Amino acid sequence: MRSLIKEYGQIALGILLASIGLKAFLLPNQFLDGGVTGIAILASQQIDLDISILLILISVPFLVLGVYTVSRRIVIKSILAISLLALSISLESFPTITEDKLLISIFGGMFLGSGIGITIRNGAVLDGSELLGLFLMNKYGISIGKTIMAFNVLLFAVTAYLLSIEIALYSILAYLVTAKVIDIFIQGFENFIGLNITSKKSEALQRAIKLEIGAGITVINNAHGYGGSGKAENLQIIQVIINRIDINKTLKLIDAIDENAFIIEFDVNKVRGGVLKHYLSRNKNRNLSPDLLAQIREDD
């Protein structure tokens, strides 16, 4: 029960932040966001109908698609969230905070992105374009990102034609800020990098990474591969996930021990469990010790 209250409380906070972004920044200046919200804003300016009503009406077909792509619980929570957002937009009023168009785009996008991101993290959506993306991915294999991008390119092109190129450009800026803030709230503030390291000096690298970087590692034994020297057997592959800020130090450390090490570097969006967020060594930020390197090489 407590977790349910927390979940819906966070959705309510997300709705409040999104409505502030819309009512205090974007709507008074005719700026748009992407997706269904952007369509509702543009339509309300063209046919002089309350945006709250349009937001609900335009969201209906996307929510219907959601029935075929996500769980019933997500659809129900999304219906509730979108309805409350429409009600909040209808009831809230804010004084003019700034007339600077750049600030309006940036802070409007920040508030809106924060609200959408918090809502998504708690299992609901405030914009139906994500549901359209999920539907097309499941049906035709088209990526969600491509669907949303095409959707918004068309929307902003129509905005430039019906309103002005300037409003379309500021709206694109607001959308980009919104998208980035959503990513931050969904994926977290920390940025992680994964490394797969294959080296003949695997033992030395394992000790060095634990001592100098302070990161936990996973070792895959008895791997096989093919390279310039033919087939290689009984290899060890070191897998380590580190904060992006430590990537250069880690690569220098690897190069100092084995400049011929084969390294695969990849982005990591989300990691749970393990010792990732609490590095093994409290002294991980000390400078690389030549004596330690010499000892590691000697031991190897």
N, C-alpha and C positions, 0 to 999 in steps of 0.2 A: 504493500500500500504506500509506504514511504517513497519507494522508487518511482511509483506511478505519479505521485504528487510532484516529485522533483522533475520528472519528465515533462509533465504538462505545464509546470511552472516555468521551465526553460523555454518551452514553445511560446508561452505567453510573453516572455521577455523578448524572444525573437520577433514576434508580431509587433510589439511596441517599438523596437529599434527600426524595423522595416517601415513602419508607418511614419516615424520621425523622419527617416531619410526621404520618404515620398512627400509628406505634407510640409515639412519645414524647408526642404531644399529643392527637390526636382519639380514637383507639380506647380508651384507658384511661378516657375520660370519656363514652363512648357518643355522641360528636358525629359527625355525618355530613359527608361531602362530597357534591357533586352527582354525577350520572351513574351509571355502572356501579359505581364504587367505593362510592357511597352506598347503592346497592341491596344490594351484598354486605355492607356493615356492618350495615344494618338486618336483612337476612335472617339473618345469623349470630347476632344478638341474639334472634331469634324462634325459631329452630329449633336453636340450640346446635350449629352446625356450624362447623368452622374457616373463618375468613374467607379464607384462602389458597385453599382448594378452591373456595369459592363464587365468588371473584373470577375464577378460570379458567373455571368452568362458565358463569357469567352472561355472560362476555365472548365465548363461542363464537358465539352467533347474530349478534352485532355484527361479529365478524371475518368471518363468512360474507358479510354484507352488504358488507364492505370489498372482497371479491373482485370485486364488480360495480361498485365506485365508484372505487377507487384502484389503483395498480400492485401487482403481485405482490410486488415488493421491499418496499413499505411494509407490506403485510400480514405478510410473513415477519418483518420487523424488529419489528412490533407484537406478534406472537405471542411472540417471544423476550423483548421488553421486559416484557410482562404476566406471563409465566411467571417471569422473574427477580424482578419486584416481589412476586409471590405468595411465592416462595421467601424473599426478603429479609424480608418481614413475618413469615413462619413462624419464621425463625431469629433475628432481632434481638430484643433486649430492652433497655429503657432504664429508668433510675430515674425516679421522679416528679420532673419539673422544676419544676412550679408547680401550685397548685390554684386559681389565679385563672381563672375561666371565660372572662373576656374575653381574657386573655393566651393561653389555650389556643386559642381560636378564631382570633385574629389570627396567632400564630406557627405554629400548625398549618397554616393556610391559606397562609402565606408559604412554608413548606418544601415543602408539596405543590404549590403553584403553580410554584415554582422548578423542581421536578423534572419536572413535566409540560411546562413551557415549554421547558426544555432538550431534553427528549426529542422534542418536536414539531419543534424547529428542526433536529434531526438525522434527520428522516424516519421517526418512529415515533409511536405513540400509546400512552398508558397507560390511556386510558378510551375505551370503544367508543361512547359517545354521540356523539362527533364523526363517527364512521363512519355512524351512523344519520342524522345531519343531512345528510351528503353524499349519502347514498342518496335521501332524500326530496326533496332539492333537485334532483337529477338526474332523478328519476322524476316528481315532481309540481310542481316549481318552488317549493316551500316553503323559505324561507330557513333556513340552518343555525341562526342565532340564535334564531328562533322555535321551532324544533324542540327545541333544548336547553333553552330557557326553559320550554316546556310540560312537557317531561320532568321538569325539576327542581321545578316548581310541584306537580306530582302527587306526586313523591317526598316533598317536605317536608310536604305535607298529610297523607300517610299517616304520616309520622314524628310529627306533632303528635297524630294519633289514637292510634297504638300506644304511643308513649312519653310525651311531654309537649310542651306548647306551648313551654316554656322550652328544651328540648333542640332543638326545631325552629328556634327563633329563633337560638340560638347556632350551629346548623349552617348556617343561611342566611348568617350573618355570615362563617363560615369559608369558605363557597362563594364569596361576593363577593370576599373577599380573594384566594382562589385564582385566580378569574377575572381579577382585575386584574393579579396578578403574572404570570400566563400571558401576558397582553397585552404587558406590559413586556418579557418575554424574547423574544417573537416579533417585536414591532415595534421594540424598542430603547427606550432611555431618553429619547432626544430626541424632541420633539414638533414636527412641522413644519406650516407653513401654506402653502398655495399661493394666489397672487393672479394674476388676469387683469385687466389694467388697460387701458382704452381711453380715450385722451385726445387732444385736439388739440395738447397740448404734450408729445407722446411723446418727442421728442429730449431735452428738458430733464429729464423724469422718468428717462429711461435714465441720463443722466449723474449725476443726484442719487442714484439708488439705488446705482450702482456706487461713487460717492465716499463717501456718508454711511452707507449700510448695509453696503457691501462685499460684496454678494451678486451672483452671476452672474445674467444675465437671458437670456431667449429672446424674440426679436421676430418676430412673425408679420406679414408685410407684405401689402398689397393686400386687406385684409379688407373685407367689405361688411356693412351692417346697416341696420335701420329703427328710427327713434325718433320723438320728438315733432316733430322738424323734417323728417321724411320720410326718404328714402333717403340713406344716407351711404356714400361710396365711398372707396377707397384709404386705409383706416384702418390704423393700426399697433396691434397688441395686444401688450402687454408681459406676459410670463409670468415670474414670479419665485417661488422657494421659499425661505422663510426660517424660522429657528427661532421658535417661538411667543413667546419672550421679546422678540423684536424687532418684534412686530406693531404695537404702539401707535406706536412711533417711526416705522415705515414709513408708517402711515396718516397721521400728522401731516405727514410729509414730502410725501406726495402732495397732501394738502389745502393745504399751503402753496404749492405750485406750481400746482395746478389743482383748485380746490374742486368743479368740475363733472365731474371724472373719474369714469368708470363702472368700478366695481370689483366683481369676483366673488371671494369668499373661500371656500376649501374646505380641508378637512382632507387631509393627506397621510400615509398610513400608512408608506410605505417608499420610499426613494429610493436609487439606486445610481449611482455614478460622478459625474462633474462636479466642481465646486468647492464643493459645498454645505457639506461639513464643514470646509472650510478657506476661510473667506471671503477675497475678493480683497484687501480692505484691512485692514491690521493696526490701523488707526485708526477702525474702524467704530463704536466706542462713544463717540466724541467728540460734543459737543453740536452741534446743527445750526447751521451758520455763516450768519448773515444776509448776510455779504458774498458767500459762495458762492452763496446763493440769488439774490441780486441779479445776480450774474454769469451764472448759468444763465438767468434770465429775459431778461437783456439779449442773451445769445447766441442765445436762441430767437427 
